[in-house]
Amino acid sequence: MSDEPRPLLVDRTPFPADGIDERLRAQLTFLVEIDRLKTILRQSPLVAATRRENDAEHSWHLAMMVGVLAEYADEPIDVGHTVQLVLLHDLVEIYAGDTPLYDTAAGVDQAEREAVAADELFGLLPKDQAQRLRELWDEFEERRTPEARFAKAMDRLQPLLLNWMARGGTWRTPGVTADDVRARKAVIGDASATLWKAGQRLIDEGERRGWSRSGSGGDGDSGDSAEQG
Amino acid sequence: MSDEPRPLLVDRTPFPADGIDERLRAQLTFLVEIDRLKTILRQSPLVAATRRENDAEHSWHLAMMVGVLAEYADEPIDVGHTVQLVLLHDLVEIYAGDTPLYDTAAGVDQAEREAVAADELFGLLPKDQAQRLRELWDEFEERRTPEARFAKAMDRLQPLLLNWMARGGTWRTPGVTADDVRARKAVIGDASATLWKAGQRLIDEGERRGWSRSGSGGDGDSGDSAEQG
């Protein structure tokens, strides 16, 4: 790593030297810096347009899902707290980048890269808020609370919906089978049996239609394009 | 208006006929449909890229601002509730379109168009949730609660920050003066004296640097490009 401080977005047009106190200045600096989340591209294709989704759009979508689907949580969850978790869960990707779900090589040092990124990004905030956001992010990562498990379930269910709508999407990643998809998505079941059942129904039907390679491999289902709708 | 039902995004790849019950099916239909928010472009330029912001990115950014700036609310606010308001405040634009802040002609029938859009979009949800989201949206629009006033303040402060970073942005809209900007942004002061003071500092400094036309008009400040930073 370089010792050079990373240039901040706010450095392009610094705030006036007076009239905004130090605490608010730090908060606004952070809020400008996180504009970068809008430029971090994911693998998932949008439903409504022919381009990939970015992390800010994804995070908003998860927050809406929490509000609408919270009733399916198998353990009671605090909806507002769960929304906080999904809103910030991808912020570290601003400095660490997106690690695609099916890229096992990039996953190796992912945790370390993201922890360094968290220190740097949250460190822009006043100390009390930096600590609070770091705790929320740690909670999401550790999945030890019902809220964190439900947030993670939304993070896996949302691209599943996008892939269904795209008739494959990242399910078509070379080398990935329907069983790989099932393995990566099974954490939905840690939060909600109902949502995992619905998710499995879409994965199964996608496999049947040839939108993913059959789990056992080489049985000829791959490429079957008996699509409906 | 046409009597034809509007095609839904989910119609492109309908869910399997079995295995997902009616209530969950309605909820997933809504959650797929709101993917459209990612395609509604605003006038504001991003900080981190040279393109306009979309409504989903904007809504996510407001939610983060609520979490970080809530301490400046002049009345006590419920942070989770305020976040809910900002997450859904622009959903009606999926069917009603974005009405630019400085487009007074388009603003004339905006309320009516948006109310029709709200009925249609929220109506995709099960009745209890449709009613809850409609009440939240009405609350935001009516600005009668501290949470709604703070949500509205974020909705005005965020593009102010983007315009500052862009050294003008929509402040450069033809015919718009710095006093017009002040008039449109003054609602920030209904929620937070501190944030409105900071906002005014940026508007004043932007005017001084020639990033907006001087409020009194024709006094020669317009076009002054004494930019710093």
Interface residues (C-beta under 8 A of the other chain):
Chain A: L9 V10 D11 R12 T13 P14 F15 P16 D18 G19 I20 L24 Q27 L28 F30 L31 V32 I34 D35 R36 L37 K38 T39 L46 V47 A48 A49 E53 N54 A56 E57 S59 W60 H61 A63 M64 M65 G67 V68 L69 Y72 V79 G80 H81 V83 Q84 L87 L88 L125 Q129 L161 L162 W164 M165 A166 R167 T194 L195 K197 A198 R201 L202 E205 Q228 G229
Chain B: L9 V10 D11 R12 T13 P14 F15 P16 D18 G19 I20 L24 Q27 L28 F30 L31 V32 I34 D35 R36 L37 K38 T39 L46 V47 A48 A49 E53 N54 A56 E57 S59 W60 H61 A63 M64 M65 G67 V68 L69 Y72 V79 G80 H81 V83 Q84 L87 L88 L125 Q129 L161 L162 W164 M165 A166 R167 T194 L195 K197 A198 R201 L202 E205 Q228 G229
